[in-house]
């Protein structure tokens, strides 16, 4: 499909006897149907997903709808709520939240966002990644339009410490630990990019914080409703994301490979904010004391002129322990030209600081070993 909201399927999706029984169509065709807002297409995709060996067992009690405890957040198309579904096992690692459609959003848009998110989180190379939120299963809710229909919800792991922005606003962490969290975000983003997937909405609010036995906390990317597969064959406008955390070219017509580079710029803004201890950098000089509309306009102008990088580097003078390596790291991210942005180079500069006192995230080879064991174990047991 050549439309601007096309989301390609993944060639490496697993196939199994169980998924074959559930689907008469290919995963690619099913995803395209779901992307067009087809409810039938979405059901077909979820059938394939639940038949794959990459989703944890979740036993939802029969004939019991979830009892929602409270809303934890909302995005463009979804509301995330903590729910009690009567699970006997209440250990923290088995707690989950349910991500369902946001009231007032068109059903086809909710279906599209759900298909994008589920397809990313069920990808075998991402499902077990330590820095990407874990998809635990699928549940159902009655549509709020009053019709006698139900819509799916995604069951995701619970973020015990909320999102990164709120966490840093309530928890004072040493600089090394803040950099370690950002290194984890970069690790998850790099794995997405190696699959040609752009997140398209990188910001602190789309990173959750969970406990970690060695480092205390671990950061995980979440909210993939805007994700795009970027094959380099389309010229289009990104036009997604969140102001002011967007890249300077976000409204330009560009090759879709640039979306990957736009993620890197947004990550640079996230890193800058974390270095400042969670403070929104666009509330500091020269952006402070301006009405919101004027401030956003000034931010966009300074992004395009390359002045945001200078603002970021200058602000580090007030941060104790922020050495030259962090300035260089930001220089690899906050470039006006997308071609000059380099995530790997930034991660190399971040690593010495993130390893001073805290554990490094698992290496790609260690992760691959975990994946192959998990796949072999579940396939052997008939899943």
N, C-alpha and C positions, 0 to 999 in steps of 0.2 A: 504494500500500500504506500502511496506517495503523499498521503495527507499529513498535516502538521502534527497530528496527535497519534500517529502510528507508533506502536510499540511492538517491535519484532520479538518473536519467540526465541528461545535459546536452543541451539543445536545440541547441546550436551545434556538436555533433560533426560532423566532415566526412563526406561520403559520396563514394564513388568507385566506379568500375566494379570494381576489384579487391575492395573490401570487399563490394560487392553480390554478387559471385560466391561469396564465402565464407559469407555469411549469407542465410538465407531469412527471418529474423526481424528486427525492428527492434532497434537498440541498447538502447532502453528495456526491452524484454521480456527481452533477453539479460542485462542487468545485474540485473534482478529475479530471474532464475533463479540467477545466480551469488550474489546476496545470500542466497538460501535455501540456500546450500551445495551447489548443483547443480554437479557436475563437468562435465556436458555443457554447462550454461549458461556456465561459465567458459571452456571451450574455444571456444564460439561467440564470446564476447566477445574472447578473444585473437585469434581469426581476424579479427574486425573490426579490432582494433587493428593487427595486422601488415599489414593491407591499406590502412591509412591512410597519408597522405603525411607524417606527423609523427614517424616513428620512424627513427633513423639506420640505415644499412645495417650489419649485423653478420653476418659470415660465420663461423659455427661449423663447424669441421671435421666432415665426415661420420663417423659411427660412432665418435666420441670423446666420452666423458663428461668433464666438467670435473674437473681435479685440484685439490682444495681445498688451499690453502696454510695458512690459519689462519682462525679465527673472529675477527671484528672487533667484534662486539657482538650483543646479542639484545634482542628486545622481547617483548610479550605473546604474539605468535603466530609470530614469525619469528626466524631467525638470519641474520646478515649475514656472509658469508665472502668472503675474497679468493680468486680462483681463477685457474688458468692453463689457458687453452683453446687454446693453440697459435697465438694470433694473431701474425702476423709484425710488425705495427706495434706497437711497445712505447712509443710516445710517451705522455707522462703524460696528455694530454687524451683518449687512446683506451683508457686503463686502466679497468677496471670491477670491481665486486663483484657477487656474486650473492646475492639475498635469497630464501631458501627457507623452507619450513615448519619450525617448531621441534618437535623430538621431544617427544611426549607431549601435544601440542595436537590436539584433535579436528579431523578433516579439514574438516568444514563451516566451522569457525571460521577455518581457514587460507585456505580458498577465499574466504570473505567479506572478510577483510582484504586478500587479494591483489586482489580485484576493486575494492575501494575505492581502493587505492593506484594500480593501473594506470589506472583511469578518471580520477583527478585528474591524474596525470603525463602522460597522453596528450591532455588537453584542449588545443586549439590555442592558447588564450590563456595557457597556463601552460608548455607544453612547452619554449619557448625563454627563459623568464624567467630572468634572471641570478641570481636569489636563490632558485630552486627547483631541487632536485636533478634531474639530467637522466636520463630513461629512455632507455636505449640499445637494448634489445631484450628477448627472452624466450629462456630456456634451459629445460632439463628435468633432473629428478633422479628417481631411483627412490624410491618411497615407503618410509619406514623401518618400515612395519608388516609388512614381509615379503611383501606381495602383489606380484604381477607387474604393477604399475601404476607410472606415472610421474606426477609433479606438476610444474607449471610453476614456474620461478623468474624473478624480474625481474632483468635486468642493468642496474645503475645505475652512474653515474660514480663513480670512486674518489675518496674524500675524502683528499687527500694528507696533511692535518694532523689528521685525526680529527674528533671532535665538539668543539663549542665549550667545553663544560665542561672536558674533558681538556686542550684546547689552552691555555686560560687558566691552568690549573694548572701547565703546564710552560713557558709562554712569557710573559715580562713585556713587556706592550705599554703604550705611553702611553695616557692616558685618551682622547685624541681618536681613536685608532685603535680602541679598544674601542667607543666610541660609533658609529664608522663601521660596524663589524660589526653592531651592533644596528640601525642604520638600514637596513642591507640586509635583516635579518630582518623588520623592519616593512614594508619594501617588498614582500617576498614575501607576507606576511600580508595586506596591504591588497589585493593582486591576488586572493587567494583570496576575501576577503570581498566584493569587487565581483561575484563570481560566486555569492554566497550560500553559499559553502563554508566551514564551520568546520573547523579542523584538529583541535581537541579534545584535543591533548596537547602544547602548547607548553612546551618546556623546553630548557635548553642541550644536553642529550644528543640532542635531535632537530634540531639544527642542525649541519651539517658545514662544515668550513673548507677552502677550496681556494686555490691560488695565484692571484694577480691581477697582471697586468703593471704596473698603475698604482699601486694602493694596497697591494700586497704580499699581501693576503689578502682573500677574499670569503666571506661567510656565505651558506649555502643551507639552506632548510627541507627536511626530509626526514621520513620515517615518517608516511604518511597512512593507515595502517590503521584509524584511529578516525574518519576524516573523515566529516562529515555535510553534506548539502545542506539548507539551512534556508529553507523557504518561508513560515514563519509560520502554518502551518495545523495544527500538531500541538502538543499539550501533553504534554510528557514529561520524564523525568529524564535529565540528561546522564550522570552516573555513570561517566564515562570520564576518563582522564587519570592523572596521577601525583602522589601526595602527596609533598611539600607544595606543588607548583607549580600546584595547582588553584584555581579561583575559589571564593569563599565560598558561592555558590549551587549548587555542582556536584551536590548530592544533592537539590535541590528540584525539584518539578514546575513547569516553566516552559514558556512558548512557545519553540519551537525557535529563534526568532530571537535569543534570549538567548545561545545557544551562541556566536554571533559575539562578543558582549560578554565572554563568559567567556574566549575567546582573548585578548582585550585585557588582561584582568587578569593572565593567565598571562604575557603578554609583559612586563607591568610587573615581575613578579617576576624574569624573565630579565634585564631591563635593570638592575634593582637589583643582581643578582648580578654582572653584567659591570662595573658601576661600581666594585664592590668588588674587581675584579681576579680574579673567579672564585670568591671565597670564598662558601660557602653562608651566606646571611644568617641562616638559622634555626639556625646554630651559634654565633651571637653573643648578647649580652645582649638581651632577657631569656630567651632560649631555651636558652642553654648550661647545662650541668651538670644536665640533666634526662634521665631514661630516654626512649628513643625514643617509647614510647606516650604518655607525659605531654607530651613536647615537641610531638608532632603535635596533641594535644588543645588545648594552649595556642595553637598556631598557628591552628587553626580558630576558636577563640574570639576571638582578636584580629583575625582577618580580618572576622568578622561584626560586631565592635564598631567597626571602622574604625581600630583602633590600629596595624595593620600599616603604613599610610601614614605615620603618625608615626614608627614605628620606622625606616622607610626614609629619611625626610628627616633624622632625627637622625644616622643612621649616616654620612651624607655629610660631616659635619663633619670626619671623619678622612681624607677623600679629597682630596688636593691637586688643585686645579683644578676641583673640582666646584662650579660656581656655581649661581646662582638658577635658571637656565634648566633645569637637570637636576632640581632640586626641583619646578619647575612641571610638567616632563614627567611625573614620577612621579605628581603630583597628578591628571593627566588619565587615568591608567591604574588606579591602586589605589583606586578608589572602591568603596564597598560597593554602591551603587545601580548596576546595569548601565547604566541610561540615561545616567549621568553620565560614562561612560568614552568617551574620544575619541582614537582612534589618529591621525587626521590632525593634530589640534592638538599631540599629542606629537611627531610627526615634524617639524613646523615648528620646534619648540623644539630638537630634536636636531640639525637640519641645520647651523646655524652651527658647532657643535663638530665635527661629522663632516667639514666641509669645510675646517677650518683647515689640514690638511696632507694630506688624503687625498681621492681622487676620489669624486665623488658617483655613485651607481649610475645607469644609463641612465634617461632620462626615459620616461614612458609612451609619448609620441609616437615616440621613437626606437625603443623596443621594438616598437611596432606596425609601423613601417616594416620592421624585421628580419623580423617574422612574415610580412608580406605578400610580401616577397621570397622567403622560404624556401618558402612555400606555392606561389607562382607557379612557382618554379624546379622544384620536385619534380612539380607537376602537369603542367608542360610536358614533363617527361621521362618521363611515363607512370606515376608512382608513385601 
